[in-house]
Amino acid sequence: MGAQSTDQGLLDIRFGQYLFQIRVISQSEVGLEIIDIKTFQTYSLESHQFVTQINTSTLIAALNRKEENHLKLSISVGLTSEKEHFLKIVLNVTYDFIPDFSEILIVPLKKGVSEKEMIQTQLKLINSEISYLQKSIEGHNHQSCTKYVATSSSGTFNGANHIITKLELPRGKYEINLQFYTQSTQNWIYLKLNNSQTGIDCLKLPEGGYYFTLANSSYYQPHIIRSFVEITNDQATLQLESQACNSYPWNMKNLVLSATSI
């Protein structure tokens, strides 16, 4: 995924298991916020002044995997003497006609992260993934891609059952990714992804439901569900349904359902 500017003047770049948010201060200085996609931990550095021939554009090029023969970037997790985590980012530049040079950036773990900040971090990750999915299908027909996507912008579910969206898939094996924001006064919803070929729920959530960590929430919370499905007929429809909404009403927005060939 290439670099993308955000409304806050940050540059978002995915690199390995990390989402980099880069604030360009000058050609030789950057601010960094780095989110570990697996753990949701956030590392933050107010500013870093490059002291070698490396500059802001070199870092951005390396994160975007440009000129990989010459720009090498590695990330490791370390501990300070006070047992506090940090990320060590090493950027090496290698050309045949000049001596090698490198830059090391130490980015400490952000301290005192509140529950609200943790949810905001998850929102950043979901927004990044939505942007990636949109770019992956831009200018392509769904039937000619290895990734198939269906979306739903918003919904209020307070009746018996609701059909949220559908996804048509040809024969093959797929990784299913379901991402959405929720707001509810309850702490439970029933959510199923029915396969028209087999009649089986592809999500296979425990007891057919999904548990909210917070009830009576006044703001939307991010959720991600992953599963797998095999389509053995020429084509099948996956239908996402919210059930028993009369007992467990909830609101949804910015839902993305995707299936990637595996």
N, C-alpha and C positions, 0 to 999 in steps of 0.2 A: 504494500500500500504506500503510495506517495505521500508527500507532505500535504497537509490541508490547513488553511488558515481558519481560525475560529473568530466569533464575534468579539472575543476578549483580546484580540491581537496576538494570540498564541499560535504556534505552529504545532500541529498534532502529527506525530510520526510513530507508527508501530514498528518495533524492532524486537524480534524474539518474543519473550513473554512480557515485554514492557511497552507501555504507552508513554512516549515522551511528549511533554508539552514544553515547547521552547519559547522563551520570551527573548527576542533579539534586542539587546540594548545598544550594541554597536557592532562594527565589523570584528572587533576583538573581545567582545564581552557578551555573555548570555546569562539568562536566568533559567533554571530547570525545575520542573516538577515531573517526577517519574512514578508511574503507577504500575505495580506488579499485578498483571492480569489474573494470576492464579491465586494470590493471597489478598488482593485489594490493599496491600500496604503502599503507602505513599512516601516517596523520598523527595526532599525539597532543598534547593540551593538558590538563595536569593540572587547571587551573581557569581560568575567565574570569569576571570580575566586571563585570556590565553597569553602564555609567556613564550611560546615557540613560534615557528612559522605557520603553525596551524591557526585557523581562525574560525569564525562562526559558520561560514559557508562550507568549510571542510568537514566540520562536525555534521552538518545537515546532509551533505553528500554521502558520508559514511553511513549514517542512519538509514538513508534511502537506498543503500547498497549500490551506489554509483562507483564506478572504477574500482571494483572489488579486488582487482589484481594489485592495486597500489594503496588502497585505503583499507586498513584492517581495524575493526573495533571489537573489543571484548568487554564483557560486564561480569563482575564477580561480587559476591556479598561478603562483607567483612565485619569484624567486631572491633570496637575501640577498646582501650584499656579499661573503660568503665562498662564494658559489655553492651554497648549500644551499637545497633546495626547501621551499616552504611553501604552504599554501592560504590564500587571502584570501577571507573570507566577508563579504559586505556585505548587511545587512538594512535595508531602507527601509520606513518606515511613512508612508502618505499618506492623509489625510482632508481633506475640503473645509473642515471647521470648525476645524481646528487646524493649526499650522505643521508641515511635514514634519520628521521626525527619523530618525536612522539609527544603526546600530552596526556596527563593523568588528571581526571576530575574525580573528586571525592564528594559524594552526595549523601548527606546524613538522612536517617529516617525521620520523618516528620513526627514530632511529639504531640501528645495531648489531643489526638484526633477524636472529635465527638461523634456521636451516633449520626447526627445530621450530616457531618462532613463525610462520614463513611458512605452514607446513601448518595450524597452528591458525587462521590468518587465512582460508585457503581453506575450512576447516570452517565458520567463521562465515558465509561467503558462501553455502555450500550449505545450511546450516540456514535462512538467511534465505529462500532460494529455495523450499525445501520448505514453509516456513510460508506463503509467498505462494501456492503451488499449492494447498495444502490450503484456504486461505481462499477461493480463486477457485472451488472446486467445492462449497463448503459449502452445503447446502440446495438444490442443483441436481441434476437428472438429467444424466448424461453426454451423452445424446443431444440435449439442448437447449442445450448450451454450445458455444462455439467452442474450448474447450480440453478435451482428453481425457487422462485420467491413469490409469496403472496403477502399482502399487507392489509391492515385495517387501521384507520386513523383514530377512531374513538368509538366508544360504546357504553351504554348504560344497561346493565343486565339485572332486571328485577322481576321477571316472569318465571314460568316453569323452565323452559329450555330455550337457548339461543344458538343459532348458527353464526359463528363469528367470521370465518373465512374458509375458502377451499383451495386446495392445491392439486393440480393434475400432474401425475408422474408417469413416465414410460417405464418399461421393464428395467430393473436394476436394483442395486443395493444402495441405500442412502443413509447419511447421517442427518438427523432432524434437529434443527435448532429453532426454538421458540423464545422470542424476547418481547417483553411488553412492560408497560407501567401500569400499576394498579392503585386504586384508592377505594377503601371499604370501611364500613363500621363493624364488619365481622372479621373473624380471623381464619376463615375457611372458604374455599370455593371448590366446586366440582368441575373439572376440566378434562375433556377427552378429545383425542384425535383419531377418529374412526376411519379405518381402511375399508373402502367400498368393495374391495376384492375379497377380503376375509371377514369383515365385520368386527375385527379386533381393534381395540384401543392401542394405538402406537405409543402413547406416552407412558402407559403402565404405571401411573402414580400410585403410591400406597393408598388403598381404599378408594381409589378413583378421585382423590382430592388433592388440594394444594393448600398448605398451611402458611398463613401470614405471620411473620414475626411480630408485627405491630397491628393492633386493632384500633378502631376509632381514630384513624389517621386522617389528618387534614391535608396532607400532601401525597403526591404519587410516589410509589416505591417501585424500583426496578426488579424484574425477575427474569431468570434465564433457565430454560429447561432443555435438556438434550436427550435424544433417543435415537434408535436405529430401526429401519424398516426395509423389507425386501419385497419388491413388486415382481411377481412371477408371470402375470398376464401382460399383454401388450400395453395396457394402460390401466391405471386405478386413480381414484380420487381420495385424497385425505381431507376430511371435513372436521374442522375444529369447532367444538361445541362447549358451551357453558351450561351446566345442568343444575336443576334444583335451585334456580335463582330466586324463587319466591321465598325460600328459607335463608339463602345466602346471597343477597344482592351485592353487586360490586360494580365499579366503574373502571374502564380501561382506555388507554390511548397509546398510539404509536406502536402497534403490534407488528412484528415481522416474523413470518413463518418461512423457513428456508429448508431445502433438502439438497444436500451435496453428494454427488456420486462418489462411492468409495470402492 
